[in-house]
Amino acid sequence: MQLRIPPGDNRPRAICNACGAIHYHNPRIVVGCIPERQGRILLCQRGIDPRRGYWTFPAGFYEIGETLAQAAARESLEEALARVQVGSLLAITHLLHAAQVHMTFRATLLDDNFGVGAESLQAGLCGEGEIPWDHLAFPSIDFALRCYFADRSAGREQLHFSTAERALGGGAAAGSPRAL
Amino acid sequence: MQLRIPPGDNRPRAICNACGAIHYHNPRIVVGCIPERQGRILLCQRGIDPRRGYWTFPAGFYEIGETLAQAAARESLEEALARVQVGSLLAITHLLHAAQVHMTFRATLLDDNFGVGAESLQAGLCGEGEIPWDHLAFPSIDFALRCYFADRSAGREQLHFSTAERALGGGAAAGSPRAL
């Protein structure tokens, strides 16, 4: 493999010296949702790196063959054994250095029978005054939650954009993640 | 390379038999915009496959290191030498079999000095009654344009979702693409 600019292109790409195949690398989508039930929202404590021990709503890499809403529902099921109905798109955060776009939807948690998924340490419902702001996993989680509560207070549903220049998390474990 | 399900995962991934590296494949984002000036919108006739000869607004693969709006502006410059101001998000189309998500923004064309980019055959401004509906390049282009004009008529700016099950285009050249 060698980094070269293919003919007609304007960016270096990974090109196989043997067969000439061009391997494009493009940003990946991380999709999630904020499931609400009776005014409280569902958060999970991450059980895997990066940012093990920190808190997030259900979110993960968007996979081939599903819609964004289906992906958000799948992540809720995987991370918190939660059944959700996905609503409107709330926030898009560009993580430039991580080559990721985080897309977060509003959602409704359909019943109280959630649990702790294989990649989580805990899961629980959390009122607006109980959000562990200092122990959120990623800047995009913080941004989406702030937009969520601001819109909810104002009785509106808007789409919000943000950009984070630095890479996500550090892979370090949480110092003292606050329990829900 | 071998397709296997890694430990803790639930999908087959391409895994290198020599070093164990997992090569994830995720959907790619195609980002574009509909630049409007004095009531007309900017369309380009594609000069490359797939769908050479068919019409589209400026759009292309989202690259690392840019925001979605910056990508939409870059594509306008590359495909139609056009300077645009990107506005609100108009449409998201899931292309399930192509493993793509097409995201289209509203935009304003800032001046009349556009032209024909290296990957285009023609570019031109087009009123709502002049859209070459039968010669659009992709279902996502058709969907976004219909949403655009419906919202414009209604004086609103909403975000619209659609899903296309079949793969994009066929790579075949256009039979008789209509000139603008």
Interface residues (C-beta under 8 A of the other chain):
Chain A: G8 R11 Y24 H25 N26 P27 R28 I29 F61 Y62 E63 I64 G65 E66 T67 L68 A69 S88 L89 I92 H94 L96 A99 V101 A118 E119 L159 F161 T163
Chain B: G8 R11 Y24 H25 N26 P27 R28 I29 F61 Y62 E63 I64 G65 E66 T67 L68 A69 S88 L89 I92 H94 L96 A99 V101 A118 E119 L159 F161 T163
